[in-house]
Each structure stands twice: as structure tokens, then as C-alpha cells.
Amino acid sequence: MDEGQHASDVARSHAAPQEAGVTTGALARRLGVSPTTLRSWDRRYGLGPAQRSAGHHRRWTADDVAVVEEMCRLTTTGLPPAEAALLAGKRLATEPTGLPLQRPAPTAPAELIASASPATLERQCRGISRAATRMDAPTVQNLLTEAVAQHGLVTAWQDVMAPVLHAVGRKWEEAGDRYVEVEHLLSWHVSRTLHRAAAPTESTLALPPLVLACVPAEQHVLALEALSTGLSQLGVPQRMFGAAVPVEAVSAAVRRIGPRVVVLWAQARSTASLPLARHLAETQWGVRGARGKPAVMLAGPGWAGRGVRGALHPVTLPQALDQIGRHYPEVSRGSGPA
């Protein structure tokens, strides 16, 4: 008997024999894996149910489920299946009976922290995508938080979060109405991660805040949230208005606040409103003789090939942060997001 099989047998010894358990099909749906995968883990690594009903039907107890949940989490972080199976069995064997399996945030190998190679970033993207497909919210959150801590906001957004969001979105489009719940869960945790990465307080300098808003009918706001987080790390004061802001609301906010920059986000060409952008570029505030105009930033793929005279038009998050930073020279440029 190999070490992995022994660890699994020790873990199974804690299972209550009277517990009815769940079927393989029900567990597969819960974990977001196929029944074939569960049977393969049982055959190869001994991570199967401790009890079998009459007719050899598999029934998974709470401890059995905890082992394969941990197996899923560990493989998501990039561990080979054989190593993950061994650790999953050992971890449950040391847990007190009847208590839920503890889920510490996954710790990446030192070489992952030292550099952000394409292979590392791709592995992280796959891990987040798999965890989201399984509806494993704790692992999704841990991996997203880990990506920001390892690579900084800019790299985490451009090379991890955005690619995973696009991949899940394509999967949803190709599968019809399937996987909508996966996209919503992933989007919520990306938003939560961005909010957590934001600086706790904005600059105390007496500066006019910047305005961030999606154009009317635009519901895609995550990229704008990433920009907002980067600006908070730079210390640029801001007012975020979020998704689908009516024209009247944006205009009123600009007149009342008098921002140096107004950022208009458009994900789709159908939502990009040139009349709104031109209107804001012409808006003035202040007493006569000392009036100012905001710089208008047209951000997002919806503005591709379309522009307003004098408007800023960044393509990437670093470009947006740099262009806005030039309008706020009072803010230290050396403490920005990585």
C-alpha cells in the first residue's frame, strides 16, 4: 500500500458509519467535476467513499467529501494530482472529527513570487477558471487575492483577471445560457478583490476629484473599478459613479465637482456616446473669468476608432494611470501601483 492510500484510509476511519452520504453524481455536480474524474481519483489515489451500499453503490460521507474538496483546491493551485491527493488525505487525517476542513489561502511556491513568467500567469488563470466553474468561491477569492499580492494591481488585472473574465465570457457565449452563474460569481469576486486592494483613504491634498462613470446603458464596470483602485493607490481623489450613469447625472456631477478629468467607460461600440463626450468636453464651471474645463478620457474598447478633439484615449491600464497622473502633478508618482 502506498503512502497516499494509507493517508486516505486513516482519513476514512473517522467517518461515521451511520451517515448516509451522497451519491457520486450529486457530489460531481457540487464540485463542478465529472463523475468519471471522481472515479479516477478513487481508482488511482484511493480518494473514494468509505461506504458502499448494497449493490456497491458509492455513498460519500462528510469526511469523504472534505478530502475531494481539498483535492480540488490543491490541484487548482497547480499541484500535480498525485501530490495533491497525498496532501488532501493527510490534511483530513489531522482534522478533528466533525469539524469542517480548514481552508487557508493557498501558498504559492517561492519561484512564483519571484517572477511573473507567462507559464505562471497562465497556470493562475487556469486555476481561477476551474475554481469558478466548480463554484468554489473561497478558492476563487484566495487565488485572486494572491495574484494581486504577488504581481501588483496592473499585472494582476491585465494578465490574470481580465483574461479569465474574457475566457469565461467566451465559454458562456459558446454554451448558450450555461455558465452565466459562473461569470456572475467570478465577476463579484474580482470586484471584491479590487475593492480590497484600494488604498484605505484618498489623498488629503485639496485637489479637485476625478470623475469615473460608465456611459448610459453600459453595465460592464470591472475595468473601471480596476482603474479606480489604481488611482486610489496613486492618491488621486475620485468620485466613482459606476455602471450605466444617465447623461443628466454625469453632467450634474461634472458641474458640481469641477473635476480635472472625466473618465467615460464604454465596453461596446453600441454604448459609446460621442454627443455625451463632446458635451462634457465643453462643460465649464467656476466664476466668469476663471472657468475651467475637464479633460475627457474615453476609456474602453467601445471608443475604438471614435474620438473627440483633445480627449485622452488610453488603450491599457498603465496608460490611463499615466495620463491621469499628468493632470495631478501634486500627487507623488513614485508610490503608484506595481
N, C-alpha and C positions, 0 to 999 in steps of 0.2 A: 504493500500500500504506500503510495507516495505521500509527501507532506501535505499537499493540497487536499487530498482525500481525507487524511487524518483530521485536519483542521475542520473540514466540513462535518465529519462525524461527531467531533466534540461539540460543535455548534448545535447539531441536531439533538444532542442529548438533553438540551434544555427545553425542547418543545413539549408542550402539554399534550399527552396522548389523547385527551378527550376533546381537543379542539378540532372542529370540523374542517376548517381551512377553505381555500378557494381553488377553483379549477385552473388548469394551465391556460385555457382560453381567456378566462377573466383576468388572470394575472398579466398575460401578454398585453391585453388592452390597457390595463392600468399602467404598465411600464412603457408602452409605445414600442414594443419589440414584437417579433413574430413568435408563435408557439414553437416553430422549428428552432429558433435561437435558444429558447429555454431548454428544449430537449437536448440540444447540442451541449449546452453548459452542464447539464446533468450527466451526459454520457462522457464528456471529456474531463470535467473538473469535479464532478461529484456535487454540484450545486443544485441538487434536485430536492423534491419533497421528502420529508422523513416518513410520511404516512401514505399508504395507498389503500384505497377502499376495495371492496370486493370487485373482482374483475380487473385488478391492477390499475384502476383509475387514480390519477395523481391528485392529491389534495395538499395544498401549500399552507402551512401554518404561519403564524405571525413571524416566527424566527426564520423560517424558510424565505419568506418574502423579504425580510430585512437583509438577508445575505445577497439575494439577487439585486435588490435596490442598490446595495453598496457596490456590487459588481458593475452595475450600470454607471454609477457615479465615477468609479475609478477608471473604467475604460474611456469615459468622456474626457478625463484629464490627459489621456494619451498613453496610459499604461497598457502593455501587451495583455491580452486576455488571460494567459496563464498566470502572470504575476498578480493581476487584479483578482483572480479567483482565490489565490492563496491568501492575499491580504484580507479579502472580504470574509473568508472563513475564520481567519484568526481574530479579526476585529469583533465579530459576533461572539466568539468563544469567550472573550474577556468582558462582554457587556453583562450587567446584572439582568437576570431573568425578568421578563415582563416590562422592561423599560424600552422606550423607542431607541433605535440606533442613533448615536450621536453623529452629526454631520458637520465636522469642522470644514472651514473653507479649504479647498484643495491647495496644496503647496507645490508649486512648480519646481522642477529641478533647477539647480543654480545656473546651468547654461542657458535656460530660457530667460532668466532675469538679466543675464549679462548682455544679450543681444536679441534683436528682433529680426531674425532671419525669415525669409519667405516661408520656409518649411514650418517654423514655429507659429507664424501668424496663420498659416493655412490649417495647422493642427488645432489651434484655438478656435478658429471659425467652425471647423467640423464638430468640435466638442460642444460648442454652444448650440449649433443647429440640431444635433442629436438630442441634447438635453431638452430643448424646446419642443421637439417632436414628441418626446416622451411625456411632456407636460411636467417636467421635473424642475419646478420653479426655484427651489433652493440652489440647485447646481447652476442653473442659468445665471442667477444673481451672483453667485460666488465667482464664476468664470468671467463675467463682465467686470466685476469689481477688480479682479486680479489683473485683467488686461489693462485697465487704467493705471493701476499701481505699477505695473511693470513697464509700460511703454509711454505713459503720459497721455493726456487727453487727445492730442492731434492724431497720433498713430493709432490709438485705440479706436477712435471714431473712423478714420479713413481706411484702416487696414483690417479691422475686426468687426466693429458694429455695423457699419454701412454695408460691407459685403454680405454679412449674414442676413441682414434685413432684405437685401435685394434677392438673395438666393431663396429665402422663404417666400418672398413675394412671387417669384417666378414659379415656385412649386405650387403655390395657391392658384395662379392663373392657369397652369397646365392641368391641374386636377379639378377644375370647376369650382365648386363650393367647398371642397375639402380643404383642411388645414387653415381655415380662417381663424379658428381658435388659437392655433399655434402662432400665427402672425400677431394676434392681439396680445397674447401672453408675452411674446418676445418684445414687442414694442413697449409695453408697460414697464418691463424690467430695464430696457435701455433708457427710457425716460427717468426711471428711478435712479439708475447709476449716474446719469448726467447731473441730476439734481444733487446727489450726494457729493459729486466731485467739485461742485461750485464752491467758490470762496464763501465763508460764512457771512461776511459783511462787505458792502461795497466801499469804494473809496470815500474818505471823509472830505476830500477836496470839494470846493464849491464849484463843481463843473455841471454844465447842462447835461442831463442824462440822454443817452441814445435811445431811440425807439425801435423796437423789434416787433414786426407783425406779419402774419401771413395775409396774402391778398384775399378778397372776398371769394368764398366757395373753395378755398384751399384748406384741406384738412390735414395734410402731411406737415407735421410741425417738428419732427425729431431733429432734423438738420439745423433748424433754427434754435432748438434747445442746446445743441452742441456748440453753436456759436455763442449763445448766451453764457454757457459755462466757461468757455474760453475767455470771454470778456470779463467775467467776474474774477477769473484768475489774474487777469491783467490789471484789475482795479478800475475798469471803466464803468461808471454808473449807467444804469439802463432801466428801461421800463419795457417789460415783455407783455405783449397782448395776446400771443398765442395764435390759434388757428382761426381761419375764416372771419377776419375782422371786417365789419361793414365799412364802406367808404366814409360815411359820415363820422364813424368812431375814430378812424385813423386821422382824418382831417382835424377833428376836435382835439385829439391828443397832441398833434403837432402844434396847433395854435396855442394850447395851454402850456405845454412844456418848453417849447422853443429848443428842440434838440439840435446838436451839431450834425447828426447823421440819422437818417431814417432808413431802416433795412426792410425791404419788402421781399418776402419769400414766395416763390411760385414753383411748385414741383412740376406742374403740367403746363404746356403751352396754352391750353384752353382756359386756364385761370389767370394767366399773366395779363394784367390790365395796364396798357400804356397810358390811357387817359388818367388813371389814378396817379401813376408815376409822374406824369407831366404836371398834374395839379399840385402835387406835393413839392416838386422842384421849384414851383413858382410861389409857394406859400411864404409869407413874410410875417414877422412878429416884432414887437417892440415899439417904442415911441418913434414918431416920424423923425427921420434924420439919423436914426441909429438902428434901423431894422436889419434883421439878418435872415438868411435863407438856409435851410438844412441841405446837407449833401444827401443825395438819394443813392442808396445801394440796391441794385437789382440782383438778388441772390437766388440761385436755384436754376435747374435745367429748363424751367419753363420760359426763361428770358433769352434762351439761346437764339442768336440772330436778330434779336429785337433790343432796342436801346432808346435811351433818352439823352439828349445832348448834355454832357457834363456829368452823367451818372457814373457811379462806380459799378464795376461788373466783375467781381471775383469769380474764379472757377473753383477754387479749393478753399478749405477752411483756413489754412495758413495765410493765403492771400487776403481773405476777408479780415482776419485779425490784424494783418499788417496795414491794410488800407485804413481801417478804422483807427488803429493806433496813431497814424499820422495826423488824424484830426484831434487827438488827445495827447499832445506832446507833454503835458504836465504829468502824465502817468508814467511811472518807471517802466521802461521797455525790457529791463533785464530780468523781471520776475514773472514773465509770461508762461503759458502752458508749454510743456515739452512737446 
